[in-house]
């Protein structure tokens, strides 16, 4: 977190935002290619958290919004059959799915940035880890709330995908079939990667500032 007061859309901030936006788009579009067995490895929250740490709440929110929009376009392009079925099940399901994709992304970015800001002055390393942990919690938490509201639609979607789940409760469908181990994998990836990249960014930034000051 920087002490000097600079406008959000300064040249440096826009450059950071552009790079992180590109990472969000690439990591989400190609997320299906990162797998261990049948478990997908999602790295997309890492640049979102970094954006929140470096650029603040607005940066995290913008990157989270981009994440949500890419999820929707991925589905419409046939890269995410599950989300596509939710979008096409009914007008109500389509509207709720779009809102859910956007809100959970924005919540992950803005929420992690707020957590980072809250704890930064106490201990910057603790703040970094807490912010990294907060992103998947916000992302999955909002998804779970929205998915619980679509219990009947979820049953239809799984049936369309060849899975008979009519005998399962909506809680089992949401927390075991939809979320399952993916949350813990996403949580672990974010907790390991985001602090490491942020610490490297801080170290490089200090060296650049030191080199400029020595001139």
C-alpha positions in Angstrom: 0.0 0.0 0.0 1.5 3.3 -1.0 1.4 6.4 1.2 1.6 9.0 -1.6 -1.7 10.1 -2.9 -1.9 9.4 -6.6 -4.9 9.2 -8.9 -6.2 5.7 -9.6 -5.8 6.2 -13.4 -2.2 7.4 -13.3 0.1 6.0 -16.0 1.7 3.5 -13.6 -1.7 2.3 -12.3 -3.1 1.9 -15.8 0.0 -0.1 -16.8 -0.4 -2.4 -13.8 -4.1 -2.8 -14.5 -3.5 -3.6 -18.2 -1.0 -6.4 -17.4 -3.2 -7.9 -14.7 -6.3 -7.7 -16.9 -4.4 -9.6 -19.6 -3.4 -12.2 -17.0 -7.0 -12.6 -15.7 -8.3 -13.1 -19.3 -5.6 -15.6 -20.3 -5.6 -17.6 -17.1 -9.4 -17.9 -17.2 -9.7 -18.7 -20.9 -7.1 -21.5 -20.5 -8.1 -22.6 -17.1 -9.4 -25.9 -18.4 -5.9 -26.9 -19.6 -4.4 -26.7 -16.0 -5.4 -30.0 -14.4 -4.1 -32.7 -12.1 -6.2 -35.7 -12.9 -9.7 -34.4 -13.1 -9.1 -31.5 -10.7 -8.8 -28.1 -12.5 -6.0 -25.8 -11.2 -7.4 -22.2 -11.1 -4.8 -19.5 -11.0 -7.1 -16.6 -12.1 -7.6 -15.2 -8.6 -3.9 -14.6 -8.2 -3.7 -11.5 -10.4 -7.0 -10.3 -9.0 -5.6 -10.4 -5.5 -2.4 -8.7 -6.6 -4.5 -6.0 -8.3 -6.3 -5.4 -5.0 -3.1 -5.2 -3.1 -1.3 -2.9 -5.5 -4.2 -0.8 -6.8 -6.7 -0.9 -4.0 -10.4 -1.7 -3.9 -11.2 -0.3 -7.3 -8.4 -2.2 -8.9 -9.6 -5.5 -7.3 -13.2 -4.8 -8.3 -12.3 -4.0 -11.9 -10.2 -7.2 -12.2 -13.0 -9.2 -10.5 -15.5 -7.8 -12.9 -13.3 -8.8 -15.9 -13.1 -12.3 -14.4 -16.9 -12.6 -14.2 -17.4 -11.4 -17.7 -14.8 -13.8 -19.1 -16.6 -16.7 -17.3 -19.8 -15.7 -19.1 -18.1 -15.3 -22.5 -16.3 -18.6 -22.0 -19.7 -20.3 -21.4 -21.3 -18.7 -24.5 -18.3 -19.8 -26.5 -18.8 -23.4 -25.4 -15.8 -23.6 -23.1 -17.9 -24.1 -20.0 -20.8 -26.4 -20.6 -22.1 -26.2 -17.0 -22.4 -22.4 -17.0 -23.8 -22.5 -20.5 -26.6 -24.8 -19.4 -27.3 -22.4 -16.5 -27.5 -19.5 -18.9 -29.9 -21.3 -21.3 -32.1 -23.1 -18.7 -34.6 -20.2 -18.4 -34.7 -16.4 -18.5 -34.6 -16.3 -14.6 -31.7 -18.7 -14.5 -29.8 -16.7 -17.1 -30.2 -13.4 -15.3 -29.2 -15.0 -11.9 -26.2 -16.7 -13.5 -25.0 -13.5 -15.1 -25.4 -11.5 -11.8 -23.8 -14.3 -9.8 -20.7 -14.5 -12.1 -20.2 -10.7 -11.9 -20.9 -10.3 -8.2 -18.7 -13.2 -7.1 -15.8 -11.9 -9.1 -16.2 -8.3 -7.9 -16.6 -9.6 -4.3 -13.3 -11.6 -4.6 -11.3 -8.6 -5.9 -12.8 -5.8 -3.7 -13.1 -8.0 -0.6 -9.5 -9.2 -0.7 -8.4 -5.6 -1.2 -10.4 -4.4 1.8 -9.0 -7.2 3.9 -5.5 -6.2 2.8 -6.1 -2.6 3.7 -7.6 -3.5 7.0 -4.6 -5.4 8.2 -1.7 -3.7 6.3 -0.8 -1.2 9.0 -0.7 -4.0 11.6 1.5 -6.5 9.7 1.9 -6.4 5.9 2.8 -10.0 5.6 -0.2 -11.1 7.6 -2.3 -8.8 5.5 -1.0 -10.3 2.3 -1.8 -13.9 3.4 -5.3 -12.9 4.7 -6.1 -11.1 1.5 -5.0 -14.1 -0.5 -7.2 -16.4 1.6 -10.1 -14.0 1.4 -10.4 -14.0 -2.4 -11.4 -17.7 -2.9 -13.6 -17.5 0.2 -15.6 -14.5 -1.2 -15.7 -16.1 -4.6 -16.9 -19.4 -3.4 -19.2 -18.0 -0.7 -21.1 -15.8 -3.1 -21.3 -18.7 -5.6 -22.7 -21.0 -2.9 -25.4 -18.5 -1.9 -26.5 -18.0 -5.5 -26.3 -21.7 -6.3 -28.6 -22.6 -3.3 -31.2 -20.3 -4.9 -31.1 -22.4 -8.1 -31.5 -25.9 -6.6 -34.1 -27.1 -9.2 -32.1 -25.7 -12.1 -28.9 -27.3 -10.9 -30.7 -30.7 -10.8 -31.8 -30.2 -14.4 -28.3 -29.1 -15.5 -26.6 -32.1 -13.9 -29.2 -34.4 -15.6 -28.4 -32.8 -18.9 -24.7 -33.6 -18.3 -25.6 -37.2 -17.6 -25.6 -37.2 -13.8 -28.7 -38.2 -11.9 -28.8 -36.1 -8.8 -32.6 -35.9 -8.0 -32.1 -38.0 -4.9 -29.5 -35.6 -3.5 -30.2 -32.5 -1.3 -29.4 -29.1 -2.7 -26.7 -28.7 -0.1 -25.0 -31.8 -1.3 -25.2 -30.7 -4.9 -23.8 -27.3 -4.2 -21.1 -28.0 -1.6 -20.0 -31.5 -2.8 -20.7 -31.6 -6.6 -20.3 -28.0 -7.5 -17.7 -26.8 -5.0 -16.0 -29.9 -3.7 -12.2 -30.2 -3.7 -11.9 -27.4 -6.3 -12.3 -24.8 -3.5 -9.4 -26.2 -1.4 -7.2 -26.4 -4.5 -8.0 -22.8 -5.4 -7.5 -21.7 -1.8 -4.1 -23.4 -1.6 -2.9 -22.0 -5.0 -3.9 -18.5 -4.1 -2.4 -18.7 -0.6 1.0 -19.8 -2.1 1.2 -17.8 -5.3 -0.2 -14.4 -4.5 2.0 -13.5 -1.5 5.1 -14.7 -3.3 4.4 -12.6 -6.4 3.5 -9.6 -4.3 6.7 -9.9 -2.2 8.7 -10.1 -5.5 6.9 -7.0 -6.8 7.7 -5.1 -3.7 11.4 -6.1 -3.8 11.7 -5.1 -7.5 9.9 -1.8 -6.8 12.2 -0.9 -3.9 15.3 -1.6 -6.1 13.9 0.6 -8.9 13.2 3.4 -6.5 16.6 3.1 -4.9 18.3 3.2 -8.4 16.4 6.3 -9.3 17.3 7.9 -5.9 21.0 7.2 -6.5 21.0 9.1 -9.8 
